[in-house]
Amino acid sequence: MSVTHAPRLSFDDTAVAFASKSDNELRRMYALFAAMNNNSLVKTGSGLMNTALRWHIPGTKFLIKKSIFEQFCGGETIKECLPVIQELGRYGIGTILDYSVEGKGDDKSYDATTTEILATLDMAHRSQHIPFSVFKVTGLADTAILEKVQAGTALSPSEQESFERSKKRINAICARAHQYGVRVFVDAEESWFQETIDQLTYEMMQRYNRESAIVWNTYQLYRQDRLEAIEKAYADAVRGGYFLGGKLVRGAYMEKEARVAQQQGRPNPINPTKDATDQLYDDALRFCVQHADHISICAGTHNEASSLLLTELMQESGLQPGDQRIWFAQLYGMSDNLTYNLANAGYNTAKYVPYGPVEAVMPYLLRRANENTAIAGQTSREFRLIQKEMSRRKTRK
């Protein structure tokens, strides 16, 4: 098999990573990540921001929107996200519009979320810069019912009706995605109802992935059983005559998973060490690339080693950087050294761009801030890269 040779790739090339940022924008990023490097400041500031928003203190929303919101979100509406979509597109980077408003748990909010996800698909259909849409099943369905279905507990007639309405919402989204030829991610959630989400997603794949991977499931590789789940899903797809789409992430609910497992008296589904998760993630990449004839993947990761490994696996398998079956994705506002350098080398890359009203997106933003301080070295790395680029620009003047 012939080996392709992609352009030289370096995740330390800050000139490429921050090519889209002005000196003033770099300084603002520097100040924000410097603050986020401080654990106590993040905790104190989070509480103060929530209180100020709750009491409608004048100027609070403006300050949030011009700082942490602007760094990690595209806007309050799809329309407000347009400049971000265009700017990313200038550098060959796609946008994944992520409606980050947490639902209120009733049919009215589920229907409203469905309408919004359909609107992201409409925008993706009109824009060459939006390769994926995304949704969470819990934005369209009652979590307690999803949990009951997984546990095998009988649903009451009203619960069954609610579940059927949820399935119709999911189908409406996937049908629209198929109509437009726009890929759609189904996000992963907690393990005690993930099997229900998996089953709903595979039903959509059987229906809509006959020609190509339109519906994509998400696999959290910090769970010990996820590579097995991918292998089984692949075998089922081959037997069923449809294509498998998979977004591979490490995971988002580690502490909660451990706590609930202990409360329920069952084994913790999470890998015992980070090294074990890293190994499982990389093994999953290897399996998927080996079976790229039937699997399309998106490596949703900020991990440099895994990102580099995937580029190497592609070259070894003779897959071109622009092969539409392989994608990379990072969160907007983070890891630009990965996204921009991968895109510059010709790889398919996209940013998850959250959006929604400032007040409604605050839970997401505070998780971002807390995760950045919790992830060993993540904020420090962002901070150092910004410092490096500022110094580089200074020496050039």
C-alpha positions as CSV (number, residue, x, y, z in Angstrom):
1,M,0.0,0.0,0.0
2,S,1.4,3.4,-0.9
3,V,2.2,5.8,1.9
4,T,1.1,9.4,1.6
5,H,3.2,12.2,2.9
6,A,1.4,15.1,4.6
7,P,3.0,18.5,5.1
8,R,5.3,18.7,8.1
9,L,3.2,19.0,11.2
10,S,4.2,20.7,14.4
11,F,1.8,21.5,17.3
12,D,4.4,24.0,18.6
13,D,4.1,26.3,15.6
14,T,2.4,29.3,17.3
15,A,2.6,31.5,14.2
16,V,0.1,29.1,12.5
17,A,-1.8,28.5,15.8
18,F,-2.6,32.1,16.4
19,A,-2.5,33.5,12.8
20,S,-6.1,34.6,13.2
21,K,-5.5,36.6,16.4
22,S,-4.5,40.2,16.6
23,D,-2.0,41.5,19.2
24,N,-4.9,42.8,21.2
25,E,-6.8,39.5,21.0
26,L,-3.7,37.7,22.2
27,R,-3.3,40.0,25.1
28,R,-7.0,39.4,26.1
29,M,-6.4,35.6,25.9
30,Y,-3.3,36.0,28.0
31,A,-5.2,37.8,30.7
32,L,-8.0,35.3,30.7
33,F,-5.9,32.1,30.8
34,A,-3.7,33.7,33.5
35,A,-6.8,34.1,35.6
36,M,-8.0,30.6,34.8
37,N,-4.6,29.3,36.0
38,N,-5.6,30.4,39.5
39,N,-7.8,27.7,41.1
40,S,-9.1,29.9,43.9
41,L,-9.8,32.8,41.6
42,V,-11.9,30.5,39.3
43,K,-13.9,29.1,42.2
44,T,-14.5,32.6,43.7
45,G,-15.2,34.2,40.3
46,S,-17.7,31.5,39.3
47,G,-19.8,32.1,42.4
48,L,-19.6,35.9,41.9
49,M,-20.7,35.7,38.3
50,N,-23.6,33.4,39.0
51,T,-24.8,35.7,41.9
52,A,-24.4,38.9,39.8
53,L,-26.4,37.3,36.9
54,R,-29.1,36.1,39.3
55,W,-29.5,39.6,40.8
56,H,-29.3,41.3,37.4
57,I,-26.4,43.5,38.5
58,P,-25.9,46.1,35.7
59,G,-22.9,45.4,33.4
60,T,-22.5,41.8,34.5
61,K,-23.7,40.2,31.2
62,F,-21.6,42.6,29.2
63,L,-18.4,41.8,31.2
64,I,-19.1,38.0,30.9
65,K,-19.8,38.3,27.2
66,K,-16.6,40.2,26.5
67,S,-14.4,37.8,28.5
68,I,-15.1,34.1,29.1
69,F,-18.1,33.9,26.8
70,E,-16.3,35.5,23.9
71,Q,-13.4,33.1,24.4
72,F,-15.4,29.8,24.4
73,C,-18.7,30.6,22.7
74,G,-19.7,31.8,19.2
75,G,-22.6,34.0,20.2
76,E,-26.0,33.9,21.7
77,T,-27.8,32.9,18.5
78,I,-26.8,31.1,15.3
79,K,-26.8,34.5,13.5
80,E,-24.3,35.9,16.1
81,C,-22.1,32.9,15.3
82,L,-21.7,33.8,11.6
83,P,-18.5,35.9,12.0
84,V,-16.9,33.0,13.9
85,I,-18.0,30.5,11.3
86,Q,-16.5,32.7,8.5
87,E,-13.3,33.3,10.4
88,L,-12.7,29.6,11.1
89,G,-13.6,28.9,7.5
90,R,-10.9,31.2,6.3
91,Y,-8.3,28.9,7.8
92,G,-9.9,25.7,6.5
93,I,-11.6,24.9,9.9
94,G,-15.2,23.7,10.1
95,T,-17.7,24.8,12.8
96,I,-19.9,22.4,14.8
97,L,-22.7,24.6,16.2
98,D,-23.3,23.3,19.7
99,Y,-26.6,24.6,21.3
100,S,-25.4,24.6,24.9
101,V,-28.6,25.4,26.7
102,E,-29.6,22.8,29.3
103,G,-33.3,21.9,29.0
104,K,-35.9,22.2,31.6
105,G,-37.1,18.6,31.4
106,D,-40.5,19.1,29.8
107,D,-42.1,18.6,26.4
108,K,-42.0,22.4,25.7
109,S,-38.3,22.6,26.2
110,Y,-37.6,19.3,24.3
111,D,-39.6,20.6,21.3
112,A,-37.8,24.0,21.5
113,T,-34.4,22.2,21.5
114,T,-35.4,20.1,18.6
115,T,-36.4,23.2,16.6
116,E,-33.0,24.7,17.4
117,I,-31.1,21.6,16.3
118,L,-33.0,21.6,13.1
119,A,-32.0,25.2,12.6
120,T,-28.3,24.2,13.0
121,L,-28.9,21.6,10.2
122,D,-30.5,24.3,8.0
123,M,-27.5,26.5,8.5
124,A,-25.1,23.6,7.9
125,H,-26.9,22.9,4.6
126,R,-26.4,26.5,3.5
127,S,-22.8,26.8,4.7
128,Q,-19.7,25.1,3.3
129,H,-18.0,25.6,6.7
130,I,-20.3,23.5,8.9
131,P,-19.5,19.8,8.4
132,F,-21.5,18.5,11.4
133,S,-24.4,19.2,13.7
134,V,-24.7,17.8,17.2
135,F,-27.3,17.1,19.9
136,K,-27.7,15.5,23.3
137,V,-30.5,13.0,23.7
138,T,-31.3,14.4,27.1
139,G,-32.1,17.7,25.4
140,L,-35.0,15.8,23.7
141,A,-36.0,13.1,26.2
142,D,-36.7,12.5,29.9
143,T,-33.5,11.2,31.6
144,A,-35.5,9.1,34.1
145,I,-37.3,7.3,31.2
146,L,-34.0,6.7,29.4
147,E,-32.7,5.2,32.6
148,K,-35.8,3.0,33.1
149,V,-35.5,1.7,29.5
150,Q,-31.9,0.7,30.1
151,A,-32.7,-1.0,33.4
152,G,-35.5,-3.0,31.8
153,T,-38.1,-1.4,34.0
154,A,-41.6,-1.3,32.5
155,L,-42.8,2.1,31.5
156,S,-46.2,3.4,32.4
157,P,-48.5,4.3,29.5
158,S,-47.7,8.0,29.8
159,E,-44.0,7.3,30.0
160,Q,-44.2,5.1,26.9
161,E,-46.0,8.0,25.1
162,S,-43.2,10.4,26.3
163,F,-40.5,8.0,25.1
164,E,-42.2,7.7,21.6
165,R,-42.4,11.5,21.3
166,S,-38.6,11.6,22.1
167,K,-37.9,9.0,19.4
168,K,-39.9,11.1,16.9
169,R,-37.8,14.2,17.8
170,I,-34.5,12.2,17.3
171,N,-35.8,10.8,14.0
172,A,-36.8,14.3,12.8
173,I,-33.3,15.5,13.3
174,C,-31.6,12.5,11.7
175,A,-34.1,12.6,8.8
176,R,-33.2,16.2,8.1
177,A,-29.5,15.5,8.4
178,H,-29.9,12.7,5.8
179,Q,-32.0,14.9,3.5
180,Y,-29.2,17.5,3.6
181,G,-26.3,15.1,3.6
182,V,-25.0,16.8,6.8
183,R,-23.4,14.5,9.4
184,V,-24.8,14.7,12.9
185,F,-23.2,13.7,16.2
186,V,-25.2,12.1,19.0
187,D,-23.3,13.1,22.2
188,A,-22.4,10.5,24.8
189,E,-23.8,10.9,28.3
190,E,-23.8,9.0,31.7
191,S,-23.4,5.2,31.6
192,W,-26.6,4.4,33.4
193,F,-28.6,5.4,30.4
194,Q,-26.0,5.4,27.6
195,E,-27.1,2.0,26.4
196,T,-30.5,3.5,25.6
197,I,-28.8,6.3,23.7
198,D,-26.7,3.8,21.9
199,Q,-29.7,1.8,20.8
200,L,-31.6,4.8,19.6
201,T,-28.5,6.0,17.7
202,Y,-27.9,2.6,16.0
203,E,-31.6,2.5,14.9
204,M,-31.0,5.8,13.2
205,M,-27.8,4.5,11.6
206,Q,-29.6,1.5,10.2
207,R,-32.2,3.9,8.7
208,Y,-30.0,6.7,7.4
209,N,-26.4,5.4,7.1
210,R,-27.0,3.3,4.0
211,E,-25.0,5.4,1.6
212,S,-22.5,7.0,4.0
213,A,-22.1,7.8,7.7
214,I,-24.7,10.5,8.5
215,V,-25.5,9.6,12.1
216,W,-22.5,9.3,14.4
217,N,-22.4,7.9,17.9
218,T,-20.0,9.1,20.5
219,Y,-17.7,6.8,22.5
220,Q,-16.1,7.9,25.8
221,L,-12.9,5.9,26.0
222,Y,-12.4,6.5,29.7
223,R,-14.9,3.7,30.0
224,Q,-13.4,0.3,30.1
225,D,-15.9,-1.3,27.7
226,R,-16.0,1.3,24.9
227,L,-13.5,-0.4,22.5
228,E,-15.6,-3.5,22.7
229,A,-18.7,-1.4,22.0
230,I,-17.0,0.0,18.9
231,E,-16.0,-3.4,17.7
232,K,-19.5,-4.8,18.2
233,A,-21.0,-1.7,16.5
234,Y,-18.7,-2.3,13.5
235,A,-19.7,-5.9,13.2
236,D,-23.4,-5.0,13.4
237,A,-22.9,-2.3,10.8
238,V,-21.2,-4.7,8.4
239,R,-23.9,-7.3,8.9
240,G,-26.6,-4.7,8.6
241,G,-25.3,-3.1,5.5
242,Y,-24.8,0.4,6.8
243,F,-21.9,2.6,7.8
244,L,-20.7,3.4,11.3
245,G,-19.8,6.9,12.4
246,G,-18.0,7.4,15.6
247,K,-16.7,10.4,17.5
248,L,-14.0,9.3,19.9
249,V,-13.5,11.3,23.1
250,R,-11.9,10.5,26.4
251,G,-14.9,11.5,28.6
252,A,-16.7,14.1,30.6
253,Y,-18.3,12.6,33.7
254,M,-15.5,10.8,35.5
255,E,-16.2,12.0,39.1
256,K,-20.0,11.6,38.7
257,E,-19.5,8.1,37.2
258,A,-17.4,7.0,40.2
259,R,-19.8,8.5,42.7
260,V,-22.9,6.9,41.2
261,A,-21.3,3.5,40.8
262,Q,-20.4,3.5,44.5
263,Q,-23.9,4.6,45.5
264,Q,-25.5,1.9,43.3
265,G,-23.0,-0.8,44.5
266,R,-21.7,-1.6,41.1
267,P,-18.1,-1.5,39.7
268,N,-16.8,1.8,38.5
269,P,-16.9,1.7,34.7
270,I,-14.0,4.2,34.3
271,N,-10.5,3.1,33.6
272,P,-8.3,2.9,36.7
273,T,-5.6,5.2,35.4
274,K,-5.2,8.0,32.8
275,D,-2.6,5.9,31.1
276,A,-5.1,3.1,30.7
277,T,-7.6,5.6,29.1
278,D,-4.9,7.0,26.8
279,Q,-4.0,3.4,25.7
280,L,-7.6,2.5,25.1
281,Y,-8.2,5.7,23.1
282,D,-5.2,5.0,20.9
283,D,-6.2,1.4,20.4
284,A,-9.7,2.6,19.3
285,L,-8.0,4.9,16.8
286,R,-6.0,2.0,15.4
287,F,-9.1,-0.2,15.1
288,C,-11.1,2.5,13.3
289,V,-8.4,3.4,10.9
290,Q,-7.9,-0.3,10.1
291,H,-11.6,-0.6,9.3
292,A,-12.0,2.8,7.5
293,D,-13.8,1.0,4.7
294,H,-16.8,0.9,7.0
295,I,-16.1,3.3,9.9
296,S,-15.8,7.1,9.8
297,I,-14.3,8.8,12.9
298,C,-13.8,12.1,14.5
299,A,-11.0,12.3,17.1
300,G,-12.6,14.8,19.5
301,T,-9.4,15.4,21.6
302,H,-7.0,18.0,22.9
303,N,-4.4,15.3,23.4
304,E,-1.4,16.0,21.1
305,A,0.0,12.5,21.2
306,S,-3.3,10.9,20.1
307,S,-3.7,13.6,17.4
308,L,-0.2,12.9,16.1
309,L,-0.8,9.2,16.2
310,L,-3.9,9.5,14.1
311,T,-2.0,11.4,11.4
312,E,0.6,8.6,11.4
313,L,-2.0,5.9,11.2
314,M,-3.5,7.6,8.2
315,Q,-0.2,7.8,6.5
316,E,0.6,4.1,7.2
317,S,-2.8,3.1,5.8
318,G,-2.4,5.3,2.7
319,L,-5.2,7.7,3.7
320,Q,-4.9,11.2,2.4
321,P,-5.1,14.0,5.0
322,G,-8.3,15.2,3.4
323,D,-10.1,11.8,3.5
324,Q,-13.7,12.7,4.5
325,R,-13.8,9.5,6.7
326,I,-11.3,11.0,9.2
327,W,-11.9,14.2,11.2
328,F,-10.3,16.0,14.2
329,A,-12.2,18.3,16.5
330,Q,-11.4,20.6,19.5
331,L,-13.4,23.0,21.6
332,Y,-13.6,26.6,20.4
333,G,-11.2,28.8,22.4
334,M,-8.9,26.0,23.3
335,S,-6.0,24.0,21.7
336,D,-5.7,26.3,18.6
337,N,-2.2,24.8,18.3
338,L,-3.8,21.5,17.3
339,T,-6.7,22.8,15.2
340,Y,-4.9,25.4,13.1
341,N,-1.8,23.3,12.5
342,L,-3.8,20.2,11.5
343,A,-5.9,22.3,9.2
344,N,-2.8,24.0,7.8
345,A,-1.4,20.5,7.0
346,G,-4.6,19.6,5.1
347,Y,-6.4,17.5,7.7
348,N,-10.2,17.7,8.2
349,T,-10.6,19.8,11.4
350,A,-13.5,21.5,13.1
351,K,-14.2,23.4,16.3
352,Y,-17.1,22.7,18.6
353,V,-18.7,26.2,18.9
354,P,-21.1,26.5,21.8
355,Y,-23.8,29.1,21.6
356,G,-26.9,30.3,23.5
357,P,-28.1,33.1,25.8
358,V,-25.3,34.1,28.2
359,E,-27.4,33.2,31.3
360,A,-28.4,29.8,29.9
361,V,-24.8,28.9,28.8
362,M,-23.2,29.8,32.1
363,P,-23.3,26.2,33.4
364,Y,-21.3,25.2,30.3
365,L,-18.8,28.1,30.7
366,L,-18.2,27.4,34.4
367,R,-17.5,23.7,33.6
368,R,-15.0,24.9,31.0
369,A,-13.3,27.1,33.5
370,N,-13.3,24.4,36.2
371,E,-12.1,21.7,33.7
372,N,-9.3,23.9,32.6
373,T,-8.0,24.2,36.1
374,A,-8.6,20.5,36.8
375,I,-6.9,19.1,33.7
376,A,-3.2,18.9,34.6
377,G,-1.3,21.4,32.6
378,Q,-4.1,22.3,30.1
379,T,-4.5,26.0,31.1
380,S,-0.7,26.3,31.7
381,R,-0.1,24.9,28.2
382,E,-2.5,27.4,26.6
383,F,-0.9,30.1,28.6
384,R,2.6,29.2,27.6
385,L,1.7,29.0,23.9
386,I,0.2,32.4,24.1
387,Q,3.3,33.7,25.8
388,K,5.5,32.1,23.2
389,E,3.6,33.8,20.3
390,M,3.6,37.2,22.0
391,S,7.4,36.9,22.4
392,R,7.8,35.8,18.8
393,R,5.8,38.8,17.6
394,K,7.7,41.1,19.8
395,T,11.1,40.0,18.5
396,R,9.9,40.5,14.9
397,K,9.1,44.1,15.4
